[in-house]
Structure formats: C-alpha cells, structure tokens
Amino acid sequence: MTKKEVVGQLKALGTAQNRKTYGRHGVTGPMYGVSYANINKLAKKIKVDHDLAASLWATENHDARILATYIADASAMKSGQIDEWAKGLDNYVIAGAFSKLVARTSFAGKKAEKWSRARSEWLGQVGWDLVASLALADAPKPNTWFEEKLRVIEDEVHARPNRTRYSMNTALIAIGVRNASLEKKAVAAAKRIGRVDVDHGETSCTTPDAVAYIRKTLAHRKGRA
C-alpha cells in the first residue's frame, strides 16, 4: 500500500468520538480518531513495511504515527532514526506506542540507559517504559543494573514530570516481578516511596499501587504454574 492509500483509509475510519476520547488522553495534534481495532486490521494487512512506516511518521498525524510503530521493521531501525522519531513525541499515547517499537530494537538497552535520565516528560516516559520492558523480557542484565534503577526511582520519582512518574512506577513493578531478590528490594523501595501521584486528566485511568500489583502479579504467576 502507498502512503496516500493508507492515509485515505485512516481518514475514512476516523470518528469524532474517538478524536474526543484521544483528546482526553492528551492528544492535541492532527488526528483522524481511528480505533485501535481498525489500526490493528490495517497493520495486519500491511504487515512489515519500514519505508511506509517512515513516511507515515513524517506526516505528524497521530493515527498514522501509531500505525507506523506497528509496521516498522525493528531490525531495520538505526539509532539515529530512533532519535529522530523521538523528537516528535508530544503526548503519552504516542510515547507509549513508540516505546514498544524501541523495545523490539537492538538499541533498547542503550536508549533505556540514556532516556531514563532525561528530564523531558516524554523521553523520560519512554526511558522508563524501556526499563520495564527489559525487566519483563528477561533481558541479560544483572540484578545490579536493575538495583541502580530502583535507587533512581526511589530518589527521583516524586520530582519527575507527570507521565515519567507513571512509567517509573511501572518500571518499579516490572523490576519487582523479575526475580525473588529484586522483588524484595522493589517492595521495600515502594514502601519507602509511598503513593505516586499522577494526573490522569479527564479519564478514568488510575496509577497502580506498586506493592499490591507486584504481589498480585506473582500470585497470578504462581497460580498458573
């Protein structure tokens, strides 16, 4: 499919209700308001098309960029292209989709290390989303790497920007379910941190309690085993 054909389909699939919903979640730029179900259908039809993904990202349209993260070839992403795309992040929805793409690349660890230190809200969000992905994916990183991330979370979470705080809390949970040693350290850190306040705007979203979520996740895993 060509960029023109894809953009035409996205435009036809958009709805005012979805635009309103995405707006409540902080999306302010150009968008058609395409449901994720329809984006998934388009992505399955297109499969992997890295050049098309790049051209869709360049449109700066929210729906086109979400689709771009689905059809991009993670193995073809270069560090410079990742950095260039990162410059376009302007809300937590697209930042979350982008972080899932970066997590599939060979640069996930390096970007996690760099962006988890970022003071900008969206890069910080992506950085900590990547830390969480590395923890959950059983990446070949020692406990000491994640222990250092726990120290940063404990020292800085309350001072970081809004959505970065949310992703730091997510990373805290992910580290806590990685193994028994990290569980103990993450739970202790979470208790010292206390409640992590995140402004979710005009949505029903909430911030999970890290200790409760770690224990619930591990209990669920044990039950399945």
C-alpha positions, 0 to 999 in steps of 0.5 A, a space after each residue: 500500500 502507498 502512503 496516500 492509500 493508507 492515509 485515505 483509509 485512516 481518514 475514512 475510519 476516523 470518528 469524532 468520538 474517538 478524536 474526543 476520547 484521544 483528546 482526553 488522553 492528551 492528544 492535541 495534534 492532527 488526528 483522524 480518531 481511528 480505533 485501535 481495532 481498525 489500526 490493528 486490521 490495517 497493520 495486519 494487512 500491511 504487515 512489515 513495511 519500514 519505508 511506509 512506516 517512515 513516511 507515515 511518521 513524517 506526516 505528524 498525524 497521530 493515527 498514522 504515527 501509531 500505525 507506523 510503530 506497528 509496521 516498522 521493521 525493528 531490525 531495520 531501525 538505526 539509532 539515529 532514526 530512533 532519535 529522530 522519531 523521538 523528537 516528535 513525541 508530544 503526548 503519552 499515547 504516542 510515547 507509549 506506542 513508540 516505546 514498544 517499537 524501541 523495545 523490539 530494537 537492538 538499541 533498547 538497552 542503550 536508549 533505556 540507559 540514556 532516556 531514563 535520565 532525561 528530564 523531558 516528560 516524554 523521553 523520560 516516559 519512554 526511558 522508563 517504559 524501556 526499563 520495564 520492558 527489559 525487566 519483563 523480557 528477561 533481558 541479560 542484565 544483572 540484578 545490579 543494573 536493575 538495583 541502580 534503577 530502583 535507587 533512581 526511582 526511589 530518589 527521583 520519582 516524586 520530582 519527575 514530570 507527570 507521565 515519567 512518574 507513571 512509567 517509573 512506577 511501572 518500571 518499579 513493578 516490572 523490576 519487582 516481578 523479575 526475580 525473588 531478590 529484586 522483588 524484595 528490594 522493589 517492595 521495600 523501595 515502594 514502601 519507602 516511596 509511598 503513593 505516586 501521584 499522577 494526573 490522569 486528566 479527564 479519564 478514568 485511568 488510575 496509577 497502580 499501587 506498586 506493592 499490591 500489583 507486584 504481589 498480585 502479579 506473582 500470585 497470578 504467576 504462581 497460580 498458573 504454574 
